[in-house]
Amino acid sequence: MALAKRLAHTLVLLGLMLMLTGCQKPASFFVQSVDSGSGLGGPVAVINDNIIVNQPSADALVASPLSIEGLIHVGLGQVAFKLLDADNQIVSEGSAVAFSDNSSWSFYSGSLEFSPPASPTGWLEVYPARKKNSTKKNLVKLPVKFKDYQESFVTVYFSNPKLDSSSNRCGQVYPVKEAVEYTPQLIFRALDRLLAGPTEDQKKAGYSTNLPAVGEVKAQKVDIIDGRVYVDFNATIQSGLSDACQIQSLRAQIVETLKIFSDTDEVIITIDGQAKNVLQ
């Protein structure tokens, strides 16, 4: 009886959507909001009329365990779930068996447990689990928001005479770990923090930068090619620098901050596209 009610509920929603769209077949991905006053629930996702996702809705705030349910056309079989972060890295995946109730639709219900991902947003994919065919057909892809996610950090390097154990501190730089706003490419956050210089609290702790003009040095281009980091600055980065120790320490700041993003630990520094005599 409960299954019959679920089927009837979802089929009414599908009928409403088809009427609202002029009985036209939905595009590959379609989200239709149903008036909450109708008592029929929230948004429903449909793909090619073959899969319906009742829970969760698009842009839902989700947490572990995540409950997933809806309908799939009879004959498409087992349903697969895949939860992805904003970088399309798999957070969790699973499947559920669809149960028929003497209609052309089968009800499915399942859940996914997962640890906090690295991004605040991501995607839920729902599709038929075809063991003999790895191609995802009839795919529903819903955007979701994670209630809990890992805070993003970058490590930036500065000089700090208070931490130097020897009198020769040329090229000696020290890490500072900082929380930053999430981005799929954290290298840009790290570079921004490096060029901004130490915070007031960090200055009080003895940290300093070797940049000749904080706020005026610009990173004009950043690439990662064949495992190497390439960064191009404007000429301000070495304007007026004459102290060999300061130049060596500035190069160390840049290399140590960015080499974590390199598979080879190599950082190629250029100025206006030229590598000759840069920070030497």
C-alpha positions in Angstrom: 0.0 0.0 0.0 2.8 2.4 0.9 4.5 1.7 -2.4 1.3 2.2 -4.3 0.9 5.6 -2.7 4.4 6.6 -3.6 3.9 5.6 -7.2 0.6 7.5 -7.4 2.1 10.6 -5.8 5.0 10.7 -8.2 2.9 10.0 -11.3 0.6 12.9 -10.4 3.7 15.1 -10.3 4.9 13.8 -13.7 1.4 14.5 -15.1 1.5 18.1 -13.7 4.9 18.6 -15.3 3.8 17.4 -18.7 0.8 19.7 -18.6 2.9 22.7 -17.5 5.4 22.1 -20.3 2.6 21.7 -22.9 3.0 17.9 -23.0 6.4 18.3 -24.7 9.1 15.8 -23.9 11.6 17.3 -21.4 15.1 18.2 -22.5 18.0 16.1 -21.2 17.7 17.7 -17.8 14.6 19.4 -16.5 13.6 20.7 -13.1 10.0 21.7 -12.5 8.9 23.3 -9.2 5.5 22.2 -7.9 3.6 24.6 -5.8 4.1 23.7 -2.1 0.5 24.6 -1.4 -0.7 21.7 -3.6 0.6 19.2 -1.1 2.5 17.5 -3.8 6.1 18.2 -2.6 8.9 20.2 -4.0 11.0 20.2 -7.2 11.2 17.0 -9.2 14.0 16.2 -11.7 13.2 14.3 -14.9 15.4 13.1 -17.8 13.9 11.8 -21.0 10.7 10.7 -19.2 12.6 7.6 -17.9 13.8 8.5 -14.4 12.2 10.7 -11.8 14.1 11.9 -8.6 11.8 12.9 -5.8 14.5 13.2 -3.2 16.7 15.2 -2.9 15.6 18.2 -4.9 17.9 20.4 -7.0 20.1 22.6 -4.9 19.1 20.8 -1.7 21.3 21.1 1.4 22.5 17.5 1.9 24.2 15.6 4.7 25.3 12.0 5.4 23.4 9.7 5.1 21.7 11.1 2.0 18.3 9.6 1.2 17.6 9.2 -2.5 14.2 8.0 -4.0 12.1 8.3 -7.1 10.8 6.3 -10.0 12.4 4.6 -13.0 10.7 3.1 -16.1 10.2 -0.7 -15.7 12.9 -2.5 -17.7 15.7 -0.2 -17.0 16.6 -2.2 -13.9 18.8 -1.4 -11.0 19.5 2.3 -10.2 23.0 3.7 -9.6 23.9 6.7 -7.5 27.0 8.8 -7.6 27.8 11.8 -5.4 30.5 14.1 -6.8 32.2 17.2 -5.4 32.7 20.4 -7.4 35.9 19.0 -8.9 33.9 15.9 -10.1 35.8 13.7 -7.6 33.7 10.8 -6.3 32.5 11.4 -2.8 30.3 8.3 -2.5 28.5 5.9 -4.8 26.0 3.1 -4.5 22.9 1.5 -6.0 19.3 0.4 -5.3 16.9 -2.2 -6.7 13.8 -0.8 -8.3 10.4 -2.4 -7.2 7.5 -2.6 -9.5 3.8 -2.2 -8.4 2.0 -3.4 -11.5 2.6 -0.3 -13.5 5.1 1.0 -16.1 7.1 2.6 -13.3 9.3 1.1 -10.6 10.0 2.7 -7.3 13.6 2.9 -6.0 15.0 4.1 -2.7 18.5 4.1 -1.3 21.0 6.1 0.6 24.7 7.2 0.5 27.0 7.7 3.4 29.9 10.0 2.9 32.6 12.0 4.7 32.7 15.8 4.3 33.9 16.6 0.8 36.4 19.2 -0.2 33.9 21.6 -1.7 30.7 23.3 -0.5 28.8 22.2 -3.6 28.6 19.2 -5.9 26.4 16.9 -7.9 24.2 13.8 -7.5 24.0 11.5 -10.5 21.2 9.0 -10.8 21.1 6.6 -13.7 20.3 3.0 -14.6 23.0 0.6 -13.5 23.8 -1.3 -16.7 26.5 -3.9 -15.9 27.2 -4.7 -19.5 27.3 -1.1 -20.6 29.3 1.5 -18.7 27.7 4.4 -20.7 25.4 6.4 -18.5 22.1 6.7 -20.3 19.1 8.5 -18.9 21.3 10.3 -16.5 19.8 12.7 -14.0 22.4 15.1 -12.6 21.3 17.3 -9.7 23.2 20.1 -8.2 23.5 19.8 -4.4 25.0 21.8 -1.5 26.9 20.1 1.3 25.9 20.9 4.9 29.4 19.9 6.0 32.6 20.2 3.9 36.3 20.4 4.5 37.7 23.9 4.9 40.2 24.8 2.1 43.7 25.7 3.1 46.8 27.0 1.4 50.4 27.2 2.6 52.3 30.4 1.9 56.0 31.0 2.6 57.5 34.2 4.2 60.7 35.1 5.8 60.9 35.2 9.6 64.2 36.2 11.3 62.7 35.1 14.6 62.7 31.5 13.4 66.2 31.6 11.9 68.6 29.4 13.8 71.7 30.7 12.0 73.1 34.1 11.0 73.0 33.1 7.3 69.3 33.4 6.5 69.4 33.9 2.8 66.8 31.8 1.1 65.3 30.7 4.4 61.5 30.9 4.3 58.8 29.5 6.6 55.3 28.1 6.0 52.1 29.8 7.1 48.9 27.7 6.7 45.8 29.8 6.0 42.1 29.0 5.5 40.8 30.4 2.1 37.6 30.5 0.2 37.1 27.3 -1.9 38.1 27.3 -5.5 38.8 24.2 -7.8 42.2 25.7 -8.4 43.8 26.6 -5.1 47.0 27.7 -6.7 45.3 31.0 -7.5 44.4 31.5 -3.8 47.9 30.6 -2.7 49.4 33.1 -5.2 46.9 35.8 -4.1 47.9 35.3 -0.5 51.6 35.4 -1.3 51.4 38.6 -3.2 49.3 40.2 -0.5 52.0 39.7 2.1 51.7 38.6 5.7 48.7 39.7 7.8 49.0 42.0 10.7 49.0 39.1 13.1 51.7 37.3 11.1 53.8 40.4 11.1 53.6 40.5 14.9 54.9 37.0 14.9 57.9 38.0 12.8 56.8 37.1 9.3 57.8 39.4 6.4 57.8 39.3 2.6 60.7 40.1 0.2 58.4 41.6 -2.4 59.6 45.1 -3.4 56.1 46.6 -3.6 53.3 44.7 -1.9 50.0 45.2 -3.8 51.8 46.3 -7.0 53.3 42.9 -8.1 50.9 41.1 -10.4 50.8 37.5 -11.6 49.9 37.9 -15.3 49.7 34.2 -16.1 49.8 30.8 -14.3 49.9 27.4 -16.0 50.6 23.9 -15.0 52.2 22.1 -18.0 53.7 18.6 -17.9 53.8 18.7 -14.1 55.6 22.0 -13.9 54.2 25.3 -12.6 54.8 28.3 -14.9 54.1 31.8 -13.4 54.6 35.1 -15.2 54.9 38.4 -13.3 55.0 42.0 -14.2 58.3 43.8 -14.0 57.5 45.3 -10.6 58.5 42.0 -8.9 62.2 42.8 -9.2 62.0 46.5 -9.6 64.7 48.2 -7.4 65.9 44.9 -6.0 69.7 44.8 -5.6 70.3 42.8 -2.4 71.2 39.3 -3.4 69.9 37.8 -0.2 66.5 39.5 -0.6 66.3 38.2 -4.2 67.2 34.7 -3.2 64.6 34.7 -0.4 61.9 36.1 -2.7 62.6 33.4 -5.2 62.3 30.8 -2.4 59.0 32.3 -1.3 57.5 31.8 -4.8 59.0 28.4 -5.4 58.1 26.9 -2.0 54.5 28.3 -2.1 53.8 27.0 -5.6 55.8 23.8 -5.9 53.1 21.9 -4.0 51.0 22.2 -7.1 53.7 20.7 -9.3 54.2 17.0 -9.9 58.0 17.7 -10.4 58.5 20.4 -7.7 59.6 22.7 -10.5 58.4 26.3 -10.7 59.4 28.3 -13.7 59.4 32.1 -13.1 59.2 34.6 -15.9 58.7 38.4 -16.2 56.7 39.6 -19.1 57.2 36.2 -20.7 61.0 36.3 -20.4 63.0 33.9 -18.1 66.5 35.3 -18.6 68.0 37.0 -15.5 64.8 36.7 -13.5 65.3 37.0 -9.7 69.0 36.2 -10.0 
